[in-house]
Each structure stands twice: as structure tokens, then as C-alpha cells.
Amino acid sequence: MNQYIKINSELDALKIKEIEKIFYSEIENEVNLIPKVTPFKGINTDLVYIKDNKLIFVKFMDTTEDLFFILDEELLEVMNEENDLLKLKMKQLDKNIIYNYIFIMPYVEIDNCYEFEEFVNNHIVDKNKLKKIMENKELLNDYLNEANNEIDLNLFLLDICPEYYLLNDKSHFNKNFKKISFYNDEYKYSATMLDNKQMVDSISIKYGNTLFKGGSGTGKTTVMLSRAIKLARVYPHHKFLILTDSKQICNELKEKVGLLYKNNTNLEIYTYSSFIFKLAKKYNLVIDYSMLKKDYDKAFNNIVKQAKNIIKNKNMFKGIFIDEVESFKSEEVEFIKEFLYKTKYIFNVFSCESLNISSDLNIFKDNLENIEFDDIVYLDKNYKQSKGLVQFTNNFAQNANSYVKSLRENKTNNEFYTTKPLRKESTDVNIIKVSDLEEQISSIIWEIEYLVNKKGLSYSEIGIIYPYNKKRLKSGKTIYFQYMLKKALEEAEIPFIYAEESLTNISKKIGITLSNIYTIKNLEYKALIFCELEMLYNHTINDKGQDYQINDFVGDLNKVYLAITRACDYLSIITTFNEKSSDIIKLLIESK
């Protein structure tokens, strides 16, 4: 519980007070705490205190004795009204939850209750009462009411602090709170509480520009979504924006917000292009639809130019969050930033350079170089992969970084991040060498049957990933790999689906997922089979003096990194190439 002492926020509603730090450090081990909860619009509490399924909302009042001497009756009335508002909201929620709401006033001694005697006795802990409680923690039990039903209580927590929950997470790290599962004919999903470190990162919001960096699986999107929902709930009269590069993650974020933040009216989620089209529609910009079909980039850039010229007053959002910022151009990031308030704004961007598989990749130029960041946060705990897969991915990251630096000594920053495993399970990575394409497809079928029959996985927990659906060879021949794989699966009577923009980690899957590197970017699976690496264009660098060749090679390393980080438990890599014909295969083998 001491971890919450590290909460560091500049926002008044989320600041941790000195008395809170003392409270956190002195608290009993068997008590569960949830910091900075906004149960209802207009009510911001400092923590939820839970012991034996008994619940207390707590607010710490840092009112000085001098101020209270002047405004004593008025302050008591305000607190009493907030308590009454909570009562009303709880009654409207109709969740049958028993609770109490107390206000801790560490600097004030209350002698005169005026007409608020009942309220003061049951809901206020003044300086004298607090001193006694700190000397004897059992006295806090006097403020606890009856115990709640455990299931009802956990469902209630999901209602009042949805920003602290993950949907369909593969692991359950915060054992202090129950995993909640929902089932019906259309969907199946679960909700698990963030761990304490993630909660601290989510609450420690500062004004200005903040950059989050970390490898795949370190919870960047989780922290981003938690922050966005938290701010939208704390500031219901302000607007917030999430932008991302891919339609797939955009769809998933919308799906999650729809489930978690049910009364959302102030949190918008778009891809960059859909945001621009939304502006074009709102401000009646000219859209040449025929040109969009002929030359999309030219027509789209024309809309952006209009937006820059016409939309002069762009101060629309208190907070903007950019996920996958590594895939955004520098001018796009700068343009987006113009839509923030001029003061007291929150601009958070989340980056992992090695997940950039866009055609605009340039490892020699920083797309954020024109943004001055007030804070940079590094996330390094891996919540997704098993210990063995993390070790393999870390080895690959280190080998790839060393390889690039051996080519360009002036390249000081690392493209690939290492992470620390949180999961104890350890599984090996299989690199399977085959002689030809036919044997490769046979190996894929064998791997599937092994995972299902020997490891007990369902088809929906397995993904097969390859660089492209088809590839045209120098000879002029085209390999239609996706079609060949599809035929083999049909013959083996193995069900499958294709990864599309509408497919998310929450989506119901009725078979193995087949995907190229672009449509699996935001998906994850218990088991992943990575095959047909031969389709990658840059297995070696012919002229190491050419920056563009190094850049293209790193682009393919990024594709490999993205593929291997889609696996949570099992990873098999099947290839006809060896370390002599491919530096990529050499780096993978050396990572075992």
C-alpha cells in the first residue's frame, strides 16, 4: 500500500496531501485501498477504504485552523451537502451497497457543531479523533458499517472507478480485488483491477507535455486509457481526445470506453485521419472525393491545409493523448497540439519506436524533436509475456541495438527496449528450420495440433502471422501465401478467421486468427506462430555505408519485433532461411 505515497499529480483533484502519505504508511495490511475515486459527477474522494467488505469513502481536508475559525459553519454545511449528495446518488444507483463517508480534518479541532451534530459525530474525524486513531488503528472500525456482499461490492467498484480496470487482460496481478467475468451469447469479457504501480502512473498526472516510453507489453495504452477516463470523470465539463494510428486499436479503445465509461459525453477517440475528416465536416471544409480516390495523400493533405488556415481558435480540449506516437509525423503531432487549451492543459504521448512499421520510418530523425517535454516516464514492467518470452524478446532487442550501433556509432539512442517480466511462467521459443514452403505449411499444421492437443489451447487463442498476404518475386512469380495457408487449414478442418480492422482483443473469435504484420499490430494471443519470414525484403544490408539501407533493415527488424511481442505464452518461428542467408534469422537464433 505504501506505493500510493509515490502519487505525484499537479491537479488539485488528484494531489496527494501530506496527511494522506502518513495515512498510507500507517495503514493495516488487511485493508484494501483505492486512491482518488470519483464515484459520481461532482464528488471527488481521496480514497476508498475497504476492510472485510466494509466500505468507507474518505476525503482529507487540509483546511487550516485559522480558515476554519472564519468559515466553520459554512464549511460544515458544504461537507454535509456533499455527504447528502452522495446519499442521493447511491440511492439512484440502487446497488444495495452499505457504506460511510468520512472527512478527515487533521489541523482542526471542532468544538461547536452548530446544527450538524449528527453529521460531525458520524462523518468528521478532527485533529483529536485522528490522533487517537493513529495511536489505535482499531478505532477506525467505529466508522465502518455492515459488510457488503463480496460480488455486489466488486461490481460496485467497477461502476465507481472504471478507470482502474483492465478488460480481458491475460493475467490478474492485483489479487486484492476479484476478477469479474461477464458472459452472454454475444460476448465474454473480464475486468481486473490495475496493479498498484499502474494506478500510481495513472493518477500522477501533470500539466504540460509528458512522454511515456517503453517496450511492448509495458502497459502504455493501459495507462493512457486510465488517465483519459480519470480526467474525463474528474472534469466532466471539459473535453478530452485520444488519437491513435490504427483503426484496429481505435475500435478497441472505443469498445473499452463503451464498456467502462458508460456515461461518456466528453472523451472522443479517433485515428488521425478520422479526426481530420471530423473537423472537415464540422467546419465545412472542401473535400474532393474524386481526388481522394485518385491520390488520397494529396487530397488529404489539402484538407489538413484548409484546417490549419480556417480553424483559428483551436482551443477545444483540456487533454489530448496520442497512442502509437512513433507512427505519427512530426507536423501531425504539432498540429494536434494546437487544439489544446493555452494553459493548464495535459498533453500525453506514448511511444515505442520499435513498433513503427509505417512507410515513414526514419531511424535517424526524431518525430518528437520539436516538442519540449516537461516529464518523461519510462515503463519497463512487462505485464503481457511469460518470463521465457520476455527473455527472448530482450535478447533480440539487445542484439538488434548492438547490430545497428555497430553500423552507426553516432546512433546513441536504442530503437528497442528491454522489459522486466512480472509473470513467473517460463516457456521456450521454438525456431523451426524447414526446407521449403510446403514443409513450412505442414509444420504450421503440426504446431497447431500440438498446441491444441498437448497444451490444451483453444483455436481462438492461437494466431498465425506472416509479413504479407502475398509477395511478388524478382522472377515475376507471385506467392499467395495467405491463400495457400487457408487451403491447408481447410483440408485439416481447422477453423480460422482473418484479422481485420474490426477485430479486437475483446472480439469473439471462432478459430485461429490469420494475419499479416499490419492487421495484427494491436492483437495478442496465448500462442503465436510466426512464419514465411522470407517475405521480408531486407534480410541483409548490401551497402552498409547507405543510411537508407540501414533504415529499411531496421524497418524489417521492427516487423519481427512486433510479431514476436504478439505472443503471451508460446512462440514458434518457422523459416526456410538460416543465419548465413539472413542477418534477421541470425539475430533471432542468437536470441535463444
Secondary structure by P-SEA (a helix, b strand, c coil): cccccccccccccccccaaaaaaaaaccccbbbbccccccccccccbbbbcccbbbbbbbbcccaaaaaacaaaaaaaaaaaaaaaaaaaaaacccccbbbbbbbcccccccccccccccccccccaaaaaaaaaccccccccccccccaaaaaaaaaaaccccccccccccccccbbbbbbbcccccbbbbbbcaaaaaaaacccccbbbbbbcccccaaaaaaaaaaaaaaacccbbbbbbbccaaaaaaaaaaaaacccccccbbbbcaaaaaaaaaaaaccccaaaaaaccaaaaaaaaaaaaaacccccccccbbbbcccccccaaaaaaaaccccccbbbbbbbbcccccccccccccccccccccccbbbbbcccccccaaaaaaaaaaaaaaaaaaaaaccccccccbbbbbbcccbbbbbbbcccccaaaaaaaaaaaaaaaaaccccccccbbbbccccccccccccccaaaaaaaaaaaaacccccccccccccccccccbbbbcccccccccccbbbbccccccccccccccccaaaaaaaaaaaaaaaaaaaccccbbbbbbcccccccaaaaaaaaac
